[in-house]
Amino acid sequence: MGAVTLLAQQAQPAVDRLDVPWWIWAATLGGLALLLLLDLVIVDRKPHEVTTGEAAKWVVFYVGCAILFGIGVWVFGDSHFAIEYFTGYITEYSLSVDNLFIFMVIMSSFAVPSIHQHRVLLIGILLALVMRGIFIAVGAALIAKFVWVFFIFGAFLIWTAVSMVRKKDEDEEYKENAVVRWVRKLFPVTDDYHGAKSTVKIDGKRLLTPMFVVIVAIGSADLLFAVDSIPAIFGITQDPFLVFAANAFALMGLRQLYFLLGGLVDKLIYLSVGLAVILGFIGIKLILHAFHEYHLVPEWLEITNWMSLAFIIVVLGITTWASLAKSKKDTESQQQEPAENA
């Protein structure tokens, strides 16, 4: 019993966090709010179909903002934390790309007019950002107090990785989740859209429109995605400020990426496999980290931040190249078949 007690005392979570004063948090939140307001004023001032060129400019803008933030962490903080932030951001953004297909299925299922799709994504992701903030606060409190949480997060990520590989060949079909069904059950919903309105008054009764329901569907779907992504980024950094910032920049750039990639998402056929490998890798890293906290593995058996960043970039690069090569080969085969039949 004494040995167990001693081991538990030694397994206090290591403090590896930035010393972020409240005004830095306030400035970051204010900056993110300003970016959202800018997006609302410029893009949503007049509802329209977002073009590929317009989406590309916004994607470059948001990625540039994320990079500038990382440089700021490097200059005013430490290179160690900057690498953690960039690794977390790339991981979160990559996981978000895989989620774009679900967003496309939801948009198609609800027949959302193209001129209103940007607003749906903006409001839905804004709700998800608030809910993820709660997840991050809870996760940070747990890992700051209990080392064994790393075992749970790590095992969950490995299980998720295996599940992703097993169902990679299954057809994705949107099924309304419990939150959407609950909304439909409690409130009457109109059959048709009424512009960008979320509610409308008909015959003296206030009704929800499909616009409100699809926003709930997008927000709740992204919240489910957070169940994977939040443990994943905690496997890269345990600093709540960096976790939140990486999630925020990944989510804010997701809307424009949706319009930029379009049908290209379907061509990234091996992306889920690559992400499964990354999640499995991070899961192993989390478990090793927990073993280190309990002093059960040698010091040299450690996955550094540079190793994590390099591994994730290489896996994503190979996955993208293999997906596009396979897609090109399939397209050429389809074009050759009519010629051979002729």
N, C-alpha and C positions, 0 to 999 in steps of 0.2 A: 504493500500500500504506500509506503514511503517513497519507493522508486517511482510509482505512478504519479504521486503528488509532485515530486521533483520534476518529472518530465513535463507535466502540465504547466508548472511555473516557468520552465524554460521555453515553452512554446507560446510565448507572447508574440503577437503579430509585430513584425518589424515596421517601423514607421518610415515610410518612403514617400513623403508628400511635400508639395510645394508649400511654402509659407505665404498663403494668399490672404491679404487683408480684405476687409469687407468692401472697401471702395473699388478694388480690382474686380470683385464679383459684380458690383453694381455697374461698373463701366462696361464689363463684358455683356451683361444682360441688356444694358442700354444700347450698346452697339448692335447686338443681334436684333433688338426691337426696331432700331433705326433701319436696318437692312430689310426687315420684313415690311416696314412702312414704305420704304422706297420701292419695293417690289409691288406693293398694292397700288401705289400712286401711278407708277409708270406702266405696269403690265395690265393691271385690272381696272384702270380708270375707264377704259372702253373695252368691254369684253370682245375678244377676237380669237381666231385660231392662231396659235403660236407657231411661227414658221421655224424651219430647221436653223436658218441663219440667226434668227433672234434667240433661239434656245442655246445655240453654240456660244454666242456672246455672253449670255448670262452664266453658262456653265464655267466659262473661262473666268468670269468675274468672281463667282463664288469659290472656285478652286484657288484663285489668286488670294482671296481674303483668308482662306484656310491656311495657305502657305505663309502669308504675312503674319498670321497669328503664331504659327509655329516658329518663325524667325524671331518674333518677339519673346517667346518662351526661351529660346536659345540665348538671346542677348541679355535679357533681364533676369532670367532664371538660371538654367544650367543645360548643357548639351544632353545630359542624361535624360532629363524630363522632356526635352524637345524631341528626342528620338522616340520616347514613349508616346508622345502626342501624335507624331507623324505615323507611327506604326498603328496606333489605335484608329486614327482617321482613315487610313487606307483600308484597314479591316472593316470598319463600319460602312464606308462607301461601297466596298465590294459586296458586302452582304445586302446593301440597299439595292444594288443593281439586280441581284437575284430576285428581289422582291418586286421589281418593276413589272414583271410578267403578271403577278397577281393583281397589281393595280390596273393593268390593261384589261384583264379578264373582268374585274369589277366594273370598270367604265363601260365595257361592252355589254355586260349583263344588265346594267341599269340604263343603257342607251343614253349616256350623258352627251348632250350637244357639245361639239368640239370647242365652241367659243366659251364654254363654262368649265371645261376640264381643269384649267389652271387654277381657278378659284377653289374648286373642290379639293384639289391636291394641297393648296395652300392652307386652307382651314383645317383639313383633316390632319395634315402633318403638324400644324401648330398645336392641335390638341394632343397629338402623340408626343410632342416635345415636352409639354407640361407633365404628361403622365410618366414619361421616361425620367423626368427630373425626380419624381417621387421614387421610382424604382432605384435610381442611382443613389439617392439619399439613404434608402433602406439597405441597399447592398453595401455601401461604404460603412454604415454603422455596424453591420454584421461582421465584415472582414476585419474591421478595426478591433473587434472584441474576441472573435472566435476563429482560431486557425482552421478548425475542421471544416469550415464553410468552403475552403479551397478544394477539399476533397469532393464535396457535393457539386460545386461548379464544374470541376474538372471531369467528373464522371458523367455529368449531364451533357457536357459538350461532346464527349466521346460517343455517348449514346445518340446524340443528335447527328453527329457525323455519319455513324453507321446507318441511321434511319434515312438520311439524305441519299446515300449511295443505293440503298435497297429500293427506294421509290423513284429513282431518277428516270425510269422509263415509263412511269405512270402518267396518264394524261391529267393535266391540271384543270380542274373545273371548280368554279366558285360556288360555294354553298354558304348561304347566309349563316353567320355565327349567332351565338346566343344573344349578344347585345342587339344586333339588328332585328332579330325575331322579337325581342322584348319591346323594342320601339314600335314595331308594327302592331303588336298586340295591344299596347296601351293607348296608342294615338292613331286616329284615322289619317290615312295618307291618300292624296289625290292620285289619279291615274296618270296625269300629264304634268310636264314641267311648266312652271310659270316664270319664265326668265331665270334670273339668278336668285329668286326668292326661296327662302327655306320654309316659310309658312305663308298661307293665303287665307283670306276670309271669304267663305262662300255661304250664301243664305244665312248670314249671321253666325256661322260656326267657323272657328279657327281650325284649319287643317294643316298638317304637314305636307310638304311636297317631296317628290322623289329626290330633290336636291339635298334635303336634310338627311334623308336615309343613306344616300351614297356617301355623304361626308362622314356619317357615323361608321359606315362600312370601311372606309379608307382609314379612319383614325383607329378603329378597333383592330383592323388587320395589322397595322403597323405596331400596335401595342403588343400583339402576339409575336411579331418579329423580334420585339425587344427581349422576349424571354430567352432567345438565343444570343442576341448581340450584346446585351449588358454583361452576362457572365464572361463572354469572349473578351470584351475590352478590359474587364477587371483582371483577366489573365495577362494583360499587357502592362497596365498601370493601375495602381490602387489609389491614385490621387483623384478625388471627386471632381476637382476643377478641370483636370485634363479629360476625364471621362465625359463630363458634361459638354465641354467644348468640342471634343471630337464628334460626339453624337449630334450636337447642334449644327455644326458645319456640314456634316454628312447629310442630315435631313434637309437643310435649307437648299443644298444643291441638287437634291433628289428630284424636285419638281421639274426643273429645266432639263435634267438628264432624261426624264420621261419622254419629253417631246423631241429631244435630240436623237436618242437611240431608236425610238419607234420600233419598227419591225426587226431591227438589228438584235434585239434581245433574244428573239427566237433562234438566231444563228449561233448564239453562245451556248451551244448544246452541252458543252463539258464544264460550264461554269459551276453548276451544282456540285460536280465531282471535286473541282478545285477548292471550292469553299468547304466541302466536307473534309478535305485533307487539312485545310487551315484550321478548322474548328477542332479536329482531332489533335493537331499539333499544339494548339493553345491549351486544350484539355490536359495533355501530358505535361505541359509546362506548369499548369496550375497544381497538378498533383506533386510534381517534383518540388515546387515551391513550398507546399505544405510539408513534405518530407524534410526539407531543409530547416523549416521552422521547428520541427521536432528533433532535429539533429540525427536523422536516420539514414542520410546519404552523405557521401564525401563532398567536400566543397567544390571540387573540380566538375562534378556532375551538375552543371547548371546551364540553362539556356539564357544567354544574354539578350539584351534589347537589340543589339546589332544583328545577332543571329536571327532573331524573330523577324526583324524588318527585311533582311535579305531573303529569308525563306518565303515570306508572304509575297514579296515582289516577284521572285522566281516562279512560284506556283501560279500566280495570276498571269504572268507572261506566257508560260507554257500552256495554260488553260485557254487563254485567248487565241494564241497562235493555232493550237490544235483545233479549236472550234471553228475558226474562220477557214482553215484549210479543209476541214471536213465539209463545211457548208459549200465551199467553192467546188469541191469534187462532186458533191451531190448535184449541184446546179448543172455542171458540165455533163454529167451522166444523163440528167433529164433532158438536156438539149440534144444529146446525141441519139436518144431513143427514137424521136420522131423522124430524124434523118435516116436511121437504119431501117425503120419500118417503110419509109417512102421508097 
